[in-house]
Amino acid sequence: MITKMKKYTFLVFHKEYAAFLEQLREAGVVHVSEKAEGVADDPQLQRLIEQQKEVQRIVNQGAPDQLLHERDEVKKKLDDTRREMERMAVWGAFDTQRIEALRQSGYPLLFFVCPKEKFAEEWGVVVAEKDGRIYFAALSAPETDSCEPVMLTKSAVELQKDVEALQGLLAAANARIEAWQVANKEALEQQLREAKQQIDWQRVMLNTDSVADNALCLLEGYCPEDRCGALNSMLDAQHIYYQAVDPIVTDNTPTQLKNNGFARLFEIFTGMYGWPTYGEFDPTPILAPFYLLFFAMCMGDAGYGLVLIAFGLLTHYKKVSISMFEGLGPIITTLGVGTFVVGLFLGTFFGIPLLEASWYPGALKSIIISGNIAGFDAQMVLAIGIGVFHICLAMVVKALCYTKRFGFRETLSVWGWVLLIVGSIIVLATSALLHLPNEVTKWIIICIAVVSALGIYIFNKPGRNPLLNIGAGLWDTYNMATGLLGDTLSYVRLYALGLAGGMLGGAFNSIGLMVLGNHPTWQWIPFVLILLFGHVLNILMSSLGAFVHPLRLTFVEYFKNSGYEGKGVLYEPFAK
């Protein structure tokens, strides 16, 4: 849900304004309203932002440019030396000084490489043969274009010593970077905090209006309704003039989400698309359970759910430290629990089909979704059914939210589609379950169609020319007919991804068992390695698909049909 806000207007004497802002920042509850123009172009603000970006860049890369450049130079030399060592290895342990002495004595020794089939023995002495190429030495260059001259620098033995020396230099460079990080990390983080404070202060000053010949300062902001009491007490104690009113539709009111512990985990996905506006419906409470279900169906394996639970707990309790998963331990664990539970219903455990496993309890086998419905796999039908329900829910949410924002009269077309699609599905399902007479079902559907048509084609825009309304209704019908079918079929991916992951896991199990054989001895080692490699690879690929595709179903299919825009501004109070 979205927290209710109050819009505040502060009027302060200019000499007391700085002290007032300090008190406002101490309170830390007011989101300062930004002007539409002028703030982003302020030179001082831009300079502060650039300074913050520079410090943030240094923090992100872990060291100043000079230290990183030194390390990169050593890395480049090390890579070049290794390549040269590989190139010189074929020539053996030659002595460059003796080769140069021969040249000084009038015997200029030259070295070449050419394809084996084009080599002539009279050209010189063969040093090595490798990969169908002849490496040879000669006192003069052969009269042919098939030979490539080679310049001998150092032998592989000498280059190996250079590699070892460069490895030492690289270790020293890394040690200098680590030492710099230890010595400067806290100072940089403090510098970032101070930079943000300065930027916030400058933004507030730029969003302040001067009135009464610059004698008074006028500032607008927003405060959550449940925190207004403490703010009002502070303002009254300082004798600050203020006014608190309810925001109106045209105000750019910030949004503060207020959800339970479960839904709060999934607010990160809402933010990826965009925060709701103040008058919109917070999609997170609906997004959370459906994303969990979709993720679990895409993973489709109870065993992989246990792996995610373990990884999430290790991440949460800092036993595993991977920067990209920092702070995500609880949601990974939650997704793992969902995957484990749904995996039991789908009947797969580390690629093992549980229905065929003799060790799996019969009572748990009875809950596995299997068989066919109307000639289609039951799990595929389930995925389509979930998609239909998800889209219908989106349409109902859209109708309710639009009615709240714009009024019932302006949303008759939306309600017409809800009645036609959702109502028809409910009537047909009820008729099939309760065995209603066909005649009764037919007349109910006809009534629904007539009432829906009035909203879709006649009253979709009250007060407009009826012919324009009919044209708009026909265009809306075309979009609905082409869009809903594709949206519904998109949910097949829930079935397909889970099936693909299960089959791939089963394939690795089969390969491992083939290697193990019937009388294993040392074959246990490759068997375990195949299973570890195969299932780790499958978990990584399945996790990527299970992360991306539920987001697509949410952002495209659900948000589109629910009318969610996500163009709101997140509540960020002026605070220390």
Helices and strands as residue ranges (DSSP letters): E 5-13, G 14-16, H 17-27, E 31-32, H 43-61, H 65-88, G 89-91, H 96-104, E 110-115, G 116-118, G 121-123, E 125-130, E 133-138, E 148-149, H 156-206, E 209-211, E 216-224, G 225-227, H 228-237, E 241-245, H 261-264, H 267-273, H 284-299, H 302-316, G 323-325, H 329-346, E 348-349, E 352-353, G 354-356, H 362-365, E 372-373, E 376-377, H 378-406, G 408-411, H 412-434, H 438-453, I 454-458, H 466-489, H 492-516, H 524-552, I 553-558, H 559-562
